[in-house]
């Protein structure tokens, strides 16, 4: 962990988040997207300004989901004025190295993201369960366990924090080994992984097989499973750590592409989507459900249309595509999607999904 701190990968202010990463996976609100730690040579204003610029770039990577956002020419003037976005800072020292802890203003960053027309990845993000198997020249094939490779897993957790992606790793006890045998893991067996992951309740599952092809050459095959879809990608590098980190990095890229809210929502115009919630049995439920819908990053406005018994209807104004909106709603464990009715009248007309005649239906529980 100290090594990661020295390289600026594991801010000490994010230790609480790191602890949370061992809990069962689920969609989580990431609280520390706007805090970073930078190694600095001195307490001087010049070194603080340079660190402030580097730290702000890291924050923009987290909030946009774009790992290459620092190369965007639009962002360069903003990074040069990083001091305007800093809410507070403090210094610590460890092993004769000075560290600058920086906290950035979330609203100021969000305003700049909007002004520049950049994507915004909401901080409610899919908890991702990561299974890995390795095949080395000397040790053969085995499942990777945190207890056996603590430095590797610390690096993976640090990468996940840098990308703002909440990850978990299975404990690989006898239950996990029985539920997902090594052969199935190496084969990237989707069904076996989803069944084995039930105990962790993840939103997404990432499977990787990492092969040592030679002394200095590693290859990895990865499979991300989420929301009824799967995404396969490969990685190569000179070390086990390199190809493992690329798995986390690319998974974050894929999930950001799915959930990041873009200025035009991908459609360029606003539309109204009707959502019907059942199971709203109390005023507390009504208040919580309404606040949740209004707070969605994909939604600019939520208007209550009606309340009938335990059912409430809400009109959501959004520029997001229908699938992007449904993906966002699926991250809330209190919402259980109900079957689409696909209402058809006698003339054969099919009411559009999300219309008053055929709303998106969920049960609140």
C-alpha positions as YAML, in Angstrom:
chain: A
units: angstrom
residues:
- id: 1
  name: UNK
  ca: [0.00, 0.00, 0.00]
- id: 2
  name: UNK
  ca: [2.87, 2.39, 0.80]
- id: 3
  name: UNK
  ca: [4.33, 1.73, -2.61]
- id: 4
  name: UNK
  ca: [1.03, 2.69, -4.24]
- id: 5
  name: UNK
  ca: [0.87, 5.88, -2.19]
- id: 6
  name: UNK
  ca: [4.33, 6.84, -3.38]
- id: 7
  name: UNK
  ca: [3.19, 6.47, -6.99]
- id: 8
  name: UNK
  ca: [0.09, 8.53, -6.39]
- id: 9
  name: UNK
  ca: [-2.24, 5.60, -7.02]
- id: 10
  name: UNK
  ca: [-3.80, 5.15, -3.59]
- id: 11
  name: UNK
  ca: [-4.75, 8.40, -1.85]
- id: 12
  name: UNK
  ca: [-4.80, 8.00, 1.91]
- id: 13
  name: UNK
  ca: [-8.08, 9.93, 1.98]
- id: 14
  name: UNK
  ca: [-9.68, 7.06, 0.07]
- id: 15
  name: UNK
  ca: [-8.93, 4.38, 2.65]
- id: 16
  name: UNK
  ca: [-12.60, 4.24, 3.67]
- id: 17
  name: UNK
  ca: [-13.55, 3.56, 0.09]
- id: 18
  name: UNK
  ca: [-10.93, 0.83, -0.13]
- id: 19
  name: UNK
  ca: [-12.45, -0.80, 2.94]
- id: 20
  name: UNK
  ca: [-15.87, -0.66, 1.31]
- id: 21
  name: UNK
  ca: [-14.54, -2.60, -1.64]
- id: 22
  name: UNK
  ca: [-14.58, -5.86, 0.33]
- id: 23
  name: UNK
  ca: [-18.33, -5.64, 0.92]
- id: 24
  name: UNK
  ca: [-20.84, -7.46, -1.32]
- id: 25
  name: UNK
  ca: [-21.00, -5.81, -4.72]
- id: 26
  name: UNK
  ca: [-23.91, -3.58, -5.67]
- id: 27
  name: UNK
  ca: [-24.48, -0.23, -7.32]
- id: 28
  name: UNK
  ca: [-22.69, 2.23, -5.08]
- id: 29
  name: UNK
  ca: [-22.41, 5.95, -4.75]
- id: 30
  name: UNK
  ca: [-18.69, 6.76, -4.95]
- id: 31
  name: UNK
  ca: [-18.04, 9.50, -2.36]
- id: 32
  name: UNK
  ca: [-14.45, 10.51, -3.06]
- id: 33
  name: UNK
  ca: [-14.24, 11.19, -6.77]
- id: 34
  name: UNK
  ca: [-12.98, 14.70, -6.05]
- id: 35
  name: UNK
  ca: [-10.11, 13.88, -3.68]
- id: 36
  name: UNK
  ca: [-6.58, 13.00, -4.75]
- id: 37
  name: UNK
  ca: [-3.10, 12.73, -3.25]
- id: 38
  name: UNK
  ca: [-0.04, 13.88, -5.19]
- id: 39
  name: UNK
  ca: [3.61, 13.40, -4.28]
- id: 40
  name: UNK
  ca: [5.40, 16.77, -4.27]
- id: 41
  name: UNK
  ca: [9.06, 17.79, -3.79]
- id: 42
  name: UNK
  ca: [8.25, 20.79, -1.59]
- id: 43
  name: UNK
  ca: [5.55, 22.96, -0.05]
- id: 44
  name: UNK
  ca: [6.27, 25.72, -2.55]
- id: 45
  name: UNK
  ca: [3.53, 27.43, -4.54]
- id: 46
  name: UNK
  ca: [4.95, 26.25, -7.87]
- id: 47
  name: UNK
  ca: [4.98, 22.59, -6.84]
- id: 48
  name: UNK
  ca: [1.48, 22.97, -5.37]
- id: 49
  name: UNK
  ca: [0.19, 24.45, -8.63]
- id: 50
  name: UNK
  ca: [1.71, 21.62, -10.69]
- id: 51
  name: UNK
  ca: [0.22, 19.01, -8.36]
- id: 52
  name: UNK
  ca: [-3.12, 20.79, -8.50]
- id: 53
  name: UNK
  ca: [-3.17, 20.52, -12.29]
- id: 54
  name: UNK
  ca: [-2.25, 16.83, -12.25]
- id: 55
  name: UNK
  ca: [-4.83, 16.10, -9.59]
- id: 56
  name: UNK
  ca: [-7.58, 17.94, -11.46]
- id: 57
  name: UNK
  ca: [-6.87, 15.86, -14.56]
- id: 58
  name: UNK
  ca: [-7.31, 12.70, -12.46]
- id: 59
  name: UNK
  ca: [-10.64, 14.05, -11.19]
- id: 60
  name: UNK
  ca: [-11.84, 14.72, -14.74]
- id: 61
  name: UNK
  ca: [-10.91, 11.14, -15.69]
- id: 62
  name: UNK
  ca: [-13.09, 9.86, -12.85]
- id: 63
  name: UNK
  ca: [-16.11, 12.05, -13.43]
- id: 64
  name: UNK
  ca: [-16.19, 11.75, -17.23]
- id: 65
  name: UNK
  ca: [-15.15, 8.09, -17.43]
- id: 66
  name: UNK
  ca: [-12.72, 9.04, -20.21]
- id: 67
  name: UNK
  ca: [-9.18, 7.88, -19.43]
- id: 68
  name: UNK
  ca: [-7.76, 10.06, -22.22]
- id: 69
  name: UNK
  ca: [-9.62, 13.25, -21.25]
- id: 70
  name: UNK
  ca: [-6.34, 14.95, -20.31]
- id: 71
  name: UNK
  ca: [-5.37, 15.12, -23.99]
- id: 72
  name: UNK
  ca: [-8.57, 17.01, -24.86]
- id: 73
  name: UNK
  ca: [-7.38, 20.48, -25.96]
- id: 74
  name: UNK
  ca: [-10.54, 22.03, -24.48]
- id: 75
  name: UNK
  ca: [-9.44, 20.91, -21.03]
- id: 76
  name: UNK
  ca: [-5.91, 22.33, -21.12]
- id: 77
  name: UNK
  ca: [-6.87, 25.90, -20.10]
- id: 78
  name: UNK
  ca: [-8.95, 24.48, -17.24]
- id: 79
  name: UNK
  ca: [-6.05, 22.39, -15.93]
- id: 80
  name: UNK
  ca: [-3.80, 25.45, -16.04]
- id: 81
  name: UNK
  ca: [-6.27, 27.22, -13.72]
- id: 82
  name: UNK
  ca: [-6.65, 24.25, -11.37]
- id: 83
  name: UNK
  ca: [-6.28, 26.42, -8.26]
- id: 84
  name: UNK
  ca: [-9.76, 27.82, -8.91]
- id: 85
  name: UNK
  ca: [-11.27, 24.37, -8.37]
- id: 86
  name: UNK
  ca: [-9.47, 23.43, -5.15]
- id: 87
  name: UNK
  ca: [-11.65, 23.47, -2.03]
- id: 88
  name: UNK
  ca: [-8.87, 22.62, 0.37]
- id: 89
  name: UNK
  ca: [-5.47, 21.02, 0.74]
- id: 90
  name: UNK
  ca: [-3.10, 19.68, 3.37]
- id: 91
  name: UNK
  ca: [0.33, 18.05, 3.53]
- id: 92
  name: UNK
  ca: [1.48, 14.77, 5.02]
- id: 93
  name: UNK
  ca: [4.84, 13.06, 5.03]
- id: 94
  name: UNK
  ca: [5.69, 9.36, 4.85]
- id: 95
  name: UNK
  ca: [9.06, 7.65, 4.36]
- id: 96
  name: UNK
  ca: [10.71, 11.03, 3.66]
- id: 97
  name: UNK
  ca: [8.19, 11.74, 0.89]
- id: 98
  name: UNK
  ca: [5.90, 14.78, 1.04]
- id: 99
  name: UNK
  ca: [2.30, 14.34, -0.12]
- id: 100
  name: UNK
  ca: [-0.27, 16.97, -0.99]
- id: 101
  name: UNK
  ca: [-3.90, 16.00, -0.29]
- id: 102
  name: UNK
  ca: [-6.24, 17.93, -2.59]
- id: 103
  name: UNK
  ca: [-10.01, 18.31, -2.46]
- id: 104
  name: UNK
  ca: [-11.80, 19.76, -5.49]
- id: 105
  name: UNK
  ca: [-15.17, 21.51, -5.67]
- id: 106
  name: UNK
  ca: [-17.69, 19.01, -7.14]
- id: 107
  name: UNK
  ca: [-20.07, 21.70, -8.38]
- id: 108
  name: UNK
  ca: [-17.33, 23.71, -10.06]
- id: 109
  name: UNK
  ca: [-16.04, 20.58, -11.81]
- id: 110
  name: UNK
  ca: [-19.58, 19.59, -12.87]
- id: 111
  name: UNK
  ca: [-20.22, 23.08, -14.22]
- id: 112
  name: UNK
  ca: [-17.05, 22.91, -16.28]
- id: 113
  name: UNK
  ca: [-17.94, 19.42, -17.58]
- id: 114
  name: UNK
  ca: [-21.28, 20.81, -18.74]
- id: 115
  name: UNK
  ca: [-19.73, 23.97, -20.20]
- id: 116
  name: UNK
  ca: [-17.22, 21.98, -22.26]
- id: 117
  name: UNK
  ca: [-19.84, 19.49, -23.41]
- id: 118
  name: UNK
  ca: [-18.05, 16.53, -21.81]
- id: 119
  name: UNK
  ca: [-19.75, 13.32, -20.66]
- id: 120
  name: UNK
  ca: [-20.63, 13.02, -16.97]
- id: 121
  name: UNK
  ca: [-20.55, 9.55, -15.38]
- id: 122
  name: UNK
  ca: [-22.95, 9.68, -12.40]
- id: 123
  name: UNK
  ca: [-21.40, 8.60, -9.13]
- id: 124
  name: UNK
  ca: [-23.94, 5.76, -8.69]
- id: 125
  name: UNK
  ca: [-21.90, 3.04, -10.40]
- id: 126
  name: UNK
  ca: [-22.14, -0.73, -10.93]
- id: 127
  name: UNK
  ca: [-20.46, -2.86, -8.28]
- id: 128
  name: UNK
  ca: [-18.23, -5.21, -10.27]
- id: 129
  name: UNK
  ca: [-17.12, -8.67, -9.12]
- id: 130
  name: UNK
  ca: [-13.74, -9.71, -10.56]
- id: 131
  name: UNK
  ca: [-12.77, -13.37, -11.05]
- id: 132
  name: UNK
  ca: [-9.28, -14.15, -12.36]
- id: 133
  name: UNK
  ca: [-7.29, -17.25, -13.26]
- id: 134
  name: UNK
  ca: [-3.60, -17.33, -14.11]
- id: 135
  name: UNK
  ca: [-1.36, -19.76, -15.99]
- id: 136
  name: UNK
  ca: [2.36, -19.30, -15.33]
- id: 137
  name: UNK
  ca: [5.36, -21.10, -16.82]
- id: 138
  name: UNK
  ca: [6.48, -22.40, -13.43]
- id: 139
  name: UNK
  ca: [3.30, -22.68, -11.39]
- id: 140
  name: UNK
  ca: [0.79, -23.80, -13.96]
- id: 141
  name: UNK
  ca: [-2.87, -22.83, -13.81]
- id: 142
  name: UNK
  ca: [-4.69, -21.56, -10.71]
- id: 143
  name: UNK
  ca: [-7.34, -19.12, -9.55]
- id: 144
  name: UNK
  ca: [-5.95, -15.80, -8.32]
- id: 145
  name: UNK
  ca: [-6.58, -15.05, -4.63]
- id: 146
  name: UNK
  ca: [-6.03, -11.86, -2.74]
- id: 147
  name: UNK
  ca: [-4.33, -13.67, 0.13]
- id: 148
  name: UNK
  ca: [-1.73, -15.13, -2.24]
- id: 149
  name: UNK
  ca: [-1.04, -11.95, -4.23]
- id: 150
  name: UNK
  ca: [-1.67, -8.97, -1.91]
- id: 151
  name: UNK
  ca: [0.43, -6.48, -3.88]
- id: 152
  name: UNK
  ca: [-1.31, -7.33, -7.14]
- id: 153
  name: UNK
  ca: [-4.76, -6.99, -5.60]
- id: 154
  name: UNK
  ca: [-3.79, -3.72, -3.91]
- id: 155
  name: UNK
  ca: [-2.72, -2.40, -7.33]
- id: 156
  name: UNK
  ca: [-6.03, -3.51, -8.85]
- id: 157
  name: UNK
  ca: [-8.00, -1.79, -6.10]
- id: 158
  name: UNK
  ca: [-5.93, 1.35, -6.58]
- id: 159
  name: UNK
  ca: [-6.64, 1.32, -10.32]
- id: 160
  name: UNK
  ca: [-10.35, 0.88, -9.60]
- id: 161
  name: UNK
  ca: [-10.25, 3.91, -7.30]
- id: 162
  name: UNK
  ca: [-8.47, 5.95, -9.96]
- id: 163
  name: UNK
  ca: [-11.24, 5.11, -12.45]
- id: 164
  name: UNK
  ca: [-14.05, 5.49, -9.89]
- id: 165
  name: UNK
  ca: [-15.18, 1.90, -10.37]
- id: 166
  name: UNK
  ca: [-16.32, -0.04, -7.27]
- id: 167
  name: UNK
  ca: [-14.86, -3.55, -7.47]
- id: 168
  name: UNK
  ca: [-14.91, -6.68, -5.32]
- id: 169
  name: UNK
  ca: [-12.98, -9.90, -5.44]
- id: 170
  name: UNK
  ca: [-14.42, -13.28, -4.42]
- id: 171
  name: UNK
  ca: [-12.89, -14.74, -1.28]
- id: 172
  name: UNK
  ca: [-12.18, -17.97, -3.21]
- id: 173
  name: UNK
  ca: [-13.15, -20.19, -0.29]
- id: 174
  name: UNK
  ca: [-14.40, -23.73, -0.79]
- id: 175
  name: UNK
  ca: [-17.83, -22.46, -1.79]
- id: 176
  name: UNK
  ca: [-16.41, -20.27, -4.55]
- id: 177
  name: UNK
  ca: [-14.12, -23.04, -5.76]
- id: 178
  name: UNK
  ca: [-17.02, -25.46, -5.89]
- id: 179
  name: UNK
  ca: [-19.42, -23.00, -7.52]
- id: 180
  name: UNK
  ca: [-16.92, -21.86, -10.13]
- id: 181
  name: UNK
  ca: [-14.39, -24.63, -10.82]
- id: 182
  name: UNK
  ca: [-11.07, -23.59, -12.31]
- id: 183
  name: UNK
  ca: [-11.96, -25.11, -15.67]
- id: 184
  name: UNK
  ca: [-15.10, -23.02, -15.95]
- id: 185
  name: UNK
  ca: [-13.26, -19.88, -14.88]
- id: 186
  name: UNK
  ca: [-10.51, -20.45, -17.43]
- id: 187
  name: UNK
  ca: [-13.16, -21.03, -20.11]
- id: 188
  name: UNK
  ca: [-14.81, -17.69, -19.14]
- id: 189
  name: UNK
  ca: [-18.08, -19.54, -18.58]
- id: 190
  name: UNK
  ca: [-20.68, -16.78, -18.23]
- id: 191
  name: UNK
  ca: [-23.44, -18.92, -16.76]
- id: 192
  name: UNK
  ca: [-21.16, -20.52, -14.17]
- id: 193
  name: UNK
  ca: [-19.78, -17.13, -13.12]
- id: 194
  name: UNK
  ca: [-23.23, -15.60, -12.72]
- id: 195
  name: UNK
  ca: [-24.40, -18.55, -10.62]
- id: 196
  name: UNK
  ca: [-21.24, -18.49, -8.49]
- id: 197
  name: UNK
  ca: [-21.61, -14.74, -7.98]
- id: 198
  name: UNK
  ca: [-25.11, -14.93, -6.48]
- id: 199
  name: UNK
  ca: [-23.68, -14.77, -2.95]
- id: 200
  name: UNK
  ca: [-22.04, -11.42, -3.79]
- id: 201
  name: UNK
  ca: [-24.98, -9.88, -5.68]
- id: 202
  name: UNK
  ca: [-22.86, -7.95, -8.19]
- id: 203
  name: UNK
  ca: [-24.21, -5.56, -10.80]
- id: 204
  name: UNK
  ca: [-21.46, -6.60, -13.20]
- id: 205
  name: UNK
  ca: [-19.07, -9.53, -13.45]
- id: 206
  name: UNK
  ca: [-15.56, -9.32, -14.89]
- id: 207
  name: UNK
  ca: [-13.74, -12.57, -15.72]
- id: 208
  name: UNK
  ca: [-10.11, -12.77, -16.78]
- id: 209
  name: UNK
  ca: [-7.67, -15.48, -17.77]
- id: 210
  name: UNK
  ca: [-4.05, -14.33, -17.66]
- id: 211
  name: UNK
  ca: [-1.42, -16.38, -19.47]
- id: 212
  name: UNK
  ca: [2.35, -16.10, -19.21]
- id: 213
  name: UNK
  ca: [3.44, -16.73, -22.81]
- id: 214
  name: UNK
  ca: [7.15, -16.21, -22.08]
- id: 215
  name: UNK
  ca: [9.38, -14.69, -19.43]
- id: 216
  name: UNK
  ca: [8.50, -11.13, -20.48]
- id: 217
  name: UNK
  ca: [5.24, -11.59, -22.35]
- id: 218
  name: UNK
  ca: [1.76, -11.90, -20.88]
- id: 219
  name: UNK
  ca: [-1.60, -12.20, -22.58]
- id: 220
  name: UNK
  ca: [-5.06, -11.86, -21.08]
- id: 221
  name: UNK
  ca: [-8.60, -12.49, -22.25]
- id: 222
  name: UNK
  ca: [-11.35, -10.62, -20.43]
- id: 223
  name: UNK
  ca: [-15.12, -10.85, -20.38]
- id: 224
  name: UNK
  ca: [-17.39, -8.22, -18.82]
- id: 225
  name: UNK
  ca: [-20.95, -9.36, -18.14]
- id: 226
  name: UNK
  ca: [-23.54, -6.76, -17.26]
- id: 227
  name: UNK
  ca: [-27.22, -6.09, -17.85]
- id: 228
  name: UNK
  ca: [-27.78, -9.05, -20.14]
- id: 229
  name: UNK
  ca: [-24.83, -8.16, -22.35]
- id: 230
  name: UNK
  ca: [-21.26, -9.37, -22.53]
- id: 231
  name: UNK
  ca: [-18.15, -7.60, -23.79]
- id: 232
  name: UNK
  ca: [-14.95, -9.48, -24.65]
- id: 233
  name: UNK
  ca: [-11.54, -7.81, -24.93]
- id: 234
  name: UNK
  ca: [-7.88, -8.78, -24.83]
- id: 235
  name: UNK
  ca: [-4.77, -7.32, -23.25]
- id: 236
  name: UNK
  ca: [-1.06, -7.91, -23.59]
- id: 237
  name: UNK
  ca: [1.93, -6.68, -21.64]
- id: 238
  name: UNK
  ca: [5.24, -7.48, -20.03]
- id: 239
  name: UNK
  ca: [3.92, -8.48, -16.59]
- id: 240
  name: UNK
  ca: [0.98, -10.05, -14.79]
- id: 241
  name: UNK
  ca: [0.21, -6.73, -13.10]
- id: 242
  name: UNK
  ca: [0.11, -4.87, -16.41]
- id: 243
  name: UNK
  ca: [-2.45, -7.15, -18.08]
- id: 244
  name: UNK
  ca: [-4.49, -7.35, -14.87]
- id: 245
  name: UNK
  ca: [-4.66, -3.56, -14.56]
- id: 246
  name: UNK
  ca: [-5.74, -3.27, -18.17]
- id: 247
  name: UNK
  ca: [-8.71, -5.48, -17.37]
- id: 248
  name: UNK
  ca: [-9.96, -3.07, -14.70]
- id: 249
  name: UNK
  ca: [-9.19, -0.07, -16.89]
- id: 250
  name: UNK
  ca: [-11.10, -1.35, -19.92]
- id: 251
  name: UNK
  ca: [-14.03, -2.51, -17.79]
- id: 252
  name: UNK
  ca: [-14.29, 1.07, -16.49]
- id: 253
  name: UNK
  ca: [-14.19, 2.36, -20.07]
- id: 254
  name: UNK
  ca: [-17.02, 0.06, -21.14]
- id: 255
  name: UNK
  ca: [-19.24, 0.86, -18.16]
- id: 256
  name: UNK
  ca: [-18.60, 4.58, -18.53]
- id: 257
  name: UNK
  ca: [-19.64, 4.39, -22.18]
- id: 258
  name: UNK
  ca: [-22.87, 2.77, -21.07]
- id: 259
  name: UNK
  ca: [-23.73, 5.08, -18.17]
- id: 260
  name: UNK
  ca: [-22.06, 8.42, -18.87]
- id: 261
  name: UNK
  ca: [-24.56, 11.17, -19.57]
- id: 262
  name: UNK
  ca: [-23.64, 13.18, -22.62]
- id: 263
  name: UNK
  ca: [-24.78, 16.75, -23.20]
- id: 264
  name: UNK
  ca: [-27.10, 15.83, -26.07]
- id: 265
  name: UNK
  ca: [-28.09, 12.53, -24.42]
- id: 266
  name: UNK
  ca: [-27.24, 10.88, -27.73]
- id: 267
  name: UNK
  ca: [-30.47, 12.18, -29.24]
- id: 268
  name: UNK
  ca: [-30.11, 15.96, -29.17]
- id: 269
  name: UNK
  ca: [-33.62, 16.59, -27.90]
- id: 270
  name: UNK
  ca: [-35.67, 16.17, -24.75]
- id: 271
  name: UNK
  ca: [-38.49, 13.68, -24.45]
- id: 272
  name: UNK
  ca: [-40.94, 12.58, -21.79]
- id: 273
  name: UNK
  ca: [-40.92, 9.04, -20.44]
- id: 274
  name: UNK
  ca: [-43.73, 7.83, -18.20]
- id: 275
  name: UNK
  ca: [-42.69, 5.59, -15.30]
- id: 276
  name: UNK
  ca: [-45.19, 3.72, -13.13]
- id: 277
  name: UNK
  ca: [-44.12, 2.46, -9.71]
- id: 278
  name: UNK
  ca: [-46.16, -0.03, -7.72]
- id: 279
  name: UNK
  ca: [-45.53, -1.06, -4.13]
- id: 280
  name: UNK
  ca: [-45.34, 2.55, -2.92]
- id: 281
  name: UNK
  ca: [-47.05, 1.77, 0.37]
- id: 282
  name: UNK
  ca: [-46.16, 4.75, 2.56]
- id: 283
  name: UNK
  ca: [-45.38, 8.43, 2.48]
- id: 284
  name: UNK
  ca: [-41.74, 7.55, 3.15]
- id: 285
  name: UNK
  ca: [-41.72, 5.32, 0.05]
- id: 286
  name: UNK
  ca: [-43.35, 8.06, -1.99]
- id: 287
  name: UNK
  ca: [-40.81, 10.63, -0.83]
- id: 288
  name: UNK
  ca: [-37.81, 8.37, -1.38]
- id: 289
  name: UNK
  ca: [-38.94, 7.18, -4.81]
- id: 290
  name: UNK
  ca: [-39.69, 10.71, -5.98]
- id: 291
  name: UNK
  ca: [-36.36, 12.03, -4.77]
- id: 292
  name: UNK
  ca: [-34.53, 9.16, -6.44]
- id: 293
  name: UNK
  ca: [-36.17, 9.76, -9.83]
- id: 294
  name: UNK
  ca: [-35.61, 13.51, -9.62]
- id: 295
  name: UNK
  ca: [-31.97, 12.98, -8.72]
- id: 296
  name: UNK
  ca: [-31.11, 10.79, -11.72]
- id: 297
  name: UNK
  ca: [-28.36, 12.37, -13.78]
- id: 298
  name: UNK
  ca: [-30.21, 11.28, -16.92]
- id: 299
  name: UNK
  ca: [-33.33, 13.21, -15.85]
- id: 300
  name: UNK
  ca: [-33.72, 16.99, -15.99]
- id: 301
  name: UNK
  ca: [-37.21, 16.98, -14.44]
- id: 302
  name: UNK
  ca: [-39.59, 14.53, -12.73]
- id: 303
  name: UNK
  ca: [-43.29, 15.47, -12.47]
- id: 304
  name: UNK
  ca: [-45.78, 13.47, -10.44]
- id: 305
  name: UNK
  ca: [-48.80, 12.63, -12.60]
- id: 306
  name: UNK
  ca: [-50.96, 10.57, -10.27]
- id: 307
  name: UNK
  ca: [-51.12, 8.43, -7.13]
- id: 308
  name: UNK
  ca: [-53.59, 5.56, -7.04]
- id: 309
  name: UNK
  ca: [-53.37, 3.23, -4.05]
- id: 310
  name: UNK
  ca: [-49.82, 1.89, -3.99]
- id: 311
  name: UNK
  ca: [-49.09, 3.13, -7.53]
- id: 312
  name: UNK
  ca: [-47.56, 6.38, -8.62]
- id: 313
  name: UNK
  ca: [-46.93, 7.67, -12.11]
- id: 314
  name: UNK
  ca: [-44.14, 10.09, -12.88]
- id: 315
  name: UNK
  ca: [-43.23, 11.88, -16.10]
- id: 316
  name: UNK
  ca: [-39.46, 12.02, -16.58]
- id: 317
  name: UNK
  ca: [-38.02, 14.66, -18.88]
- id: 318
  name: UNK
  ca: [-34.82, 13.28, -20.37]
- id: 319
  name: UNK
  ca: [-32.54, 13.52, -23.39]
- id: 320
  name: UNK
  ca: [-31.10, 10.06, -22.73]
- id: 321
  name: UNK
  ca: [-31.88, 7.14, -24.98]
- id: 322
  name: UNK
  ca: [-34.49, 4.77, -23.63]
- id: 323
  name: UNK
  ca: [-31.96, 1.97, -23.08]
- id: 324
  name: UNK
  ca: [-29.58, 4.31, -21.23]
- id: 325
  name: UNK
  ca: [-32.41, 5.42, -18.94]
- id: 326
  name: UNK
  ca: [-33.43, 1.81, -18.26]
- id: 327
  name: UNK
  ca: [-29.80, 0.89, -17.56]
- id: 328
  name: UNK
  ca: [-29.65, 3.68, -14.97]
- id: 329
  name: UNK
  ca: [-32.91, 2.60, -13.34]
- id: 330
  name: UNK
  ca: [-31.67, -0.99, -13.17]
- id: 331
  name: UNK
  ca: [-28.85, 0.08, -10.84]
- id: 332
  name: UNK
  ca: [-31.33, 0.77, -8.02]
- id: 333
  name: UNK
  ca: [-31.95, -2.45, -6.13]
- id: 334
  name: UNK
  ca: [-35.28, -1.07, -4.84]
- id: 335
  name: UNK
  ca: [-36.66, -1.06, -8.38]
- id: 336
  name: UNK
  ca: [-37.77, -4.40, -9.81]
- id: 337
  name: UNK
  ca: [-38.60, -4.19, -13.50]
- id: 338
  name: UNK
  ca: [-42.02, -5.52, -14.47]
- id: 339
  name: UNK
  ca: [-42.82, -7.10, -17.82]
- id: 340
  name: UNK
  ca: [-43.53, -4.62, -20.62]
- id: 341
  name: UNK
  ca: [-47.14, -4.88, -21.68]
- id: 342
  name: UNK
  ca: [-46.52, -3.61, -25.24]
- id: 343
  name: UNK
  ca: [-50.14, -2.41, -25.36]
- id: 344
  name: UNK
  ca: [-51.78, -3.02, -28.73]
- id: 345
  name: UNK
  ca: [-55.26, -1.78, -29.62]
- id: 346
  name: UNK
  ca: [-57.73, -3.40, -32.00]
- id: 347
  name: UNK
  ca: [-56.24, -1.61, -34.99]
- id: 348
  name: UNK
  ca: [-52.85, -3.18, -34.29]
- id: 349
  name: UNK
  ca: [-51.27, 0.05, -33.05]
- id: 350
  name: UNK
  ca: [-48.51, -0.61, -30.52]
- id: 351
  name: UNK
  ca: [-48.17, 2.04, -27.86]
- id: 352
  name: UNK
  ca: [-44.54, 3.21, -27.56]
- id: 353
  name: UNK
  ca: [-42.67, 2.05, -24.49]
- id: 354
  name: UNK
  ca: [-42.58, 4.88, -21.98]
- id: 355
  name: UNK
  ca: [-45.84, 6.41, -23.16]
- id: 356
  name: UNK
  ca: [-48.91, 6.95, -20.98]
- id: 357
  name: UNK
  ca: [-50.52, 3.87, -22.53]
- id: 358
  name: UNK
  ca: [-47.43, 1.71, -22.05]
- id: 359
  name: UNK
  ca: [-45.26, 3.17, -19.24]
- id: 360
  name: UNK
  ca: [-42.03, 1.75, -17.89]
- id: 361
  name: UNK
  ca: [-43.26, -0.38, -15.00]
- id: 362
  name: UNK
  ca: [-41.32, -1.10, -11.82]
- id: 363
  name: UNK
  ca: [-42.11, -2.38, -8.38]
- id: 364
  name: UNK
  ca: [-40.65, -0.44, -5.45]
- id: 365
  name: UNK
  ca: [-39.51, -2.65, -2.60]
...
